[in-house]
Amino acid sequence: MIAAIYARALSVPVRHMHDYKGWRVGLTALEQDGRWTARIEAYRLGTSSREQSPMPLPFGAKASSKERILVLATKHAEDWIDREAKRQGGA
């Protein structure tokens, strides 16, 4: 029991932010039971954070490493941004 609590305490979320085509993408990776999951939030660049709430993107993938989940989450976010641009009539 104590070992499980200690192991869980060592599982610190990994945060990564990057910009892509006018959006800022925030990724939070977290290890749960030996598997990595990620939360994705997108923000439009050029708009004050006080004027917008982060847009959570649905993402249910899991991976065996933090590097892999960050790659999958980044691709998912960038694909969503590309689809959103097409939907709005952009390039």
Summary of the structure (lengths in Angstrom):
residues: 91
radius of gyration: 15.4
end to end distance: 53.6
largest distance: 54.8
contacts: 219
relative contact order: 0.18
helix: 34%
strand: 34%
